[in-house]
C-alpha cells in the first residue's frame, strides 16, 4: 500500500465532523445558557430583598389599645427582638410597635422566630392583608 498524506481517509469524515459539530454545539449552548441566566439575574429587578418589610396586627385587633396594653406590647416586642438577636447573631432584625401594628424588617426565619416569641408572650400576630 502506498504512503498516503491523508491517513484518516479510511474513517468516514462525515461522522467525525458531525461528532465534532455536536461537541461544539453542546459547548456553545452551555456557554450561552450560562451567560443568559447571568444576564436574567442581573437585569431582573428584585421584588424583595432578604431583609424585607412586613407588618402584623395583634390578635384580637384592638384599634385603640390602652396605654397599658401598648406598653405591654412594646415590652414584649423588645424582649422578642432581643431573643431573635441572641438566637440568630449577626442578623439585622428590627421590629417597631405602633398602636396594635407591629412592623418588622428581617428575613423570613428571623420573622418566624419573632412571631413565635410574641405568641409565647401572649401577643399572637397576624399578617396585614394589603
C-alpha positions as a printed Julia matrix, in Angstrom:
130×3 Matrix{Float64}:
   0.0    0.0    0.0
   1.48   3.34  -0.97
   2.07   6.04   1.59
  -0.83   8.49   1.82
  -0.75  12.08   3.01
  -4.32  11.68   4.3
  -4.1    8.85   6.84
  -7.66   9.45   8.14
  -9.27   8.85   4.8
 -10.23   5.35   5.88
 -12.6    6.76   8.53
 -15.81   8.39   7.47
 -15.02  12.09   7.5
 -18.67  12.97   7.77
 -19.1   11.0   11.05
 -16.05  12.6   12.63
 -17.22  16.04  11.58
 -20.72  15.51  12.96
 -19.29  14.41  16.34
 -17.11  17.49  16.4
 -20.1   19.63  15.44
 -22.16  18.08  18.22
 -19.42  18.84  20.74
 -19.16  22.43  19.53
 -22.92  22.9   19.66
 -23.05  21.42  23.17
 -20.24  23.68  24.4
 -21.67  26.76  22.71
 -25.19  26.12  24.0
 -23.98  25.59  27.58
 -21.98  28.84  27.41
 -25.0   30.7   26.01
 -27.25  29.23  28.69
 -24.86  30.25  31.46
 -24.47  33.78  30.1
 -28.21  34.23  29.56
 -29.04  33.05  33.09
 -26.5   35.5   34.5
 -27.97  38.3   32.39
 -31.5   37.5   33.55
 -30.42  37.5   37.2
 -28.69  40.85  36.78
 -31.38  42.51  34.67
 -34.38  41.27  36.65
 -35.34  43.68  39.43
 -35.61  42.1   42.83
 -39.09  42.45  44.25
 -37.97  41.57  47.73
 -34.66  41.5   49.45
 -33.64  39.02  52.11
 -34.48  41.8   54.6
 -37.96  42.72  53.51
 -40.53  44.71  55.46
 -43.81  43.27  56.73
 -46.41  44.45  59.16
 -48.56  42.44  61.53
 -51.53  43.28  63.71
 -52.21  41.89  67.14
 -54.94  39.31  67.66
 -57.55  40.29  68.73
 -57.17  43.51  66.84
 -57.92  46.46  69.07
 -57.9   49.68  67.02
 -57.13  51.86  70.04
 -55.3   49.88  72.73
 -54.95  51.44  76.15
 -51.63  52.86  77.31
 -51.05  49.79  79.49
 -51.73  47.44  76.55
 -49.45  49.48  74.29
 -46.62  49.43  76.87
 -47.06  45.66  77.35
 -46.91  45.11  73.57
 -43.78  47.29  73.32
 -42.18  45.37  76.21
 -42.95  42.02  74.58
 -41.7   43.32  71.22
 -38.38  44.49  72.71
 -37.99  41.18  74.56
 -38.64  39.19  71.38
 -36.24  41.32  69.3
 -33.53  40.51  71.87
 -34.48  36.81  71.69
 -34.17  36.83  67.89
 -30.81  38.62  68.12
 -29.5   36.07  70.63
 -30.73  33.07  68.61
 -29.51  34.44  65.28
 -26.42  36.59  65.93
 -25.26  38.82  63.11
 -28.77  39.41  61.81
 -30.34  42.77  61.16
 -33.83  42.15  62.54
 -35.92  45.12  63.67
 -39.46  45.46  64.99
 -41.43  48.61  65.73
 -44.77  48.83  67.55
 -47.32  51.47  66.58
 -50.65  51.01  68.34
 -51.65  47.43  67.55
 -49.45  47.23  64.42
 -46.02  45.6   64.64
 -43.74  46.37  61.68
 -40.73  44.14  61.13
 -37.64  44.18  58.94
 -35.75  40.92  58.56
 -35.55  37.55  56.94
 -38.39  35.02  56.99
 -36.57  32.92  59.57
 -36.0   35.91  61.87
 -39.62  36.96  61.44
 -40.81  33.45  62.31
 -38.72  33.4   65.5
 -40.15  36.82  66.43
 -43.72  35.69  65.72
 -43.21  32.55  67.81
 -41.79  34.56  70.72
 -44.64  37.07  70.56
 -47.17  34.21  70.65
 -45.43  32.73  73.69
 -45.59  36.16  75.38
 -49.34  36.26  74.84
 -49.41  38.56  71.79
 -50.18  36.46  68.72
 -49.7   38.31  65.42
 -51.42  38.04  62.05
 -50.2   39.47  58.73
 -51.94  42.55  57.43
 -53.56  41.86  54.06
 -52.86  44.74  51.73
